[in-house]
Amino acid sequence: MAWSATMIGALLGLGTQMYSNALRKLPYMRHPWEHELGMGLGMVFVNQLVKWDAKLKDDLDKMLDKAKAANERRYMDIAGIKPSSETLFRSSQNMASVLVYFWL
């Protein structure tokens, strides 16, 4: 992923600089150092974006785990039930049967 992100960033920077020159009706490769600078900034930008996305996914997973643990503590500790998949399944069956009973 690092090479593809780097190449996408380089193309983004180069394309931005060439588009800027085209809008101003200048030669595409005027001041080549600006193209190199644009490519470098594009590479840094896209690589940081990839790192930020990975960190965001990790943070989201941690938050979801904390929320799941808090919900298990909140709803299972009230009834004095230790949370397990079997008790969750039984409680969902009971809830469904109660809802069907009241619906009819």
N, C-alpha and C positions, 0 to 999 in steps of 0.2 A: 504494500500500500504506500510505502514511503516514496518509491520511485514514481508511481503513477500520480500521487499528490504533487510531487515536485514538478513533474512535467506539465501537469495541468496548470499549476501556478505560473510556470515559466511562459506557457502559451497565453495565459490570461494577461500577464504583464506586457508581453510583446504585442498582443492584439490590442490592448488598451492604448499603448503608445502609437501604434500604427493608425488606429482609428482617430486618435487625437490629431495626428498629422494630416490625415485625410480630410477631416472636418475643416481644418484651417487651410486646405488646399496647398500643403507643403509637400515636398518629396517624402515618400514613406520612410526612408532611412536617413533622414536629416538628424544630425547629432546622435551617432550610434551609442554613445555612452548613456543617453536617456533610455534607450531600449534595454541595455544591460541593467540599468537601475530598475526599470519597470519589471524586468524578468525576475530580478532578485527579490523585489518587494512582493511580487505575486507568489513566488515560491514560499517565502516566509508566511504570507497570509494564509495560503491553503494548508500548509503544514500545521500552523497553529489552529486552524479551523478543525482539522482532523483530530488533533490532540484534545481540543475543547469538547468535541463530540464524544470521544471515548470517555473523558472525565465525566461528562454529563450522564452518560449511560451508567457508569459506576455509581454515581451519586443517586440516580433514580432507583437503582436496584437496592441500595442501602436504605433509602427512604421507604420503599415498598416493604422491605423486610421488617423495618421498625413498625410500620403501620399494621402489618399483619400480626406481629407479636403483641402490639397494644390492643388490637381488636380481640385476639384470643384471650388475653388477660381480662379485658373488660367484660366480655360476654360469658366466658366460661367460669371465671372466678365468682361471679354473682351467684350462679347456681350451684357452686361447689363441685363442678365437674372438671376433671382434668382433660384438657383438650387432646383429642386424638381423632384420627380420620373416621373411626367407627362411631364415636359419639357425634361427630359432625354429621355423618350420614344419617344416623337415627334421628337426630334433631331436625334435619331437613325433611325426613319422611313424616315426622309428626306434624311439622309445620304445614306440609302440603296437605295432609289428611284433614287438619283443622280448617284450612282455607277452603277445601272442597266441601266440607260439611256445612260451613256457613254460606257458601255460594249457592248450594242447593236449598 
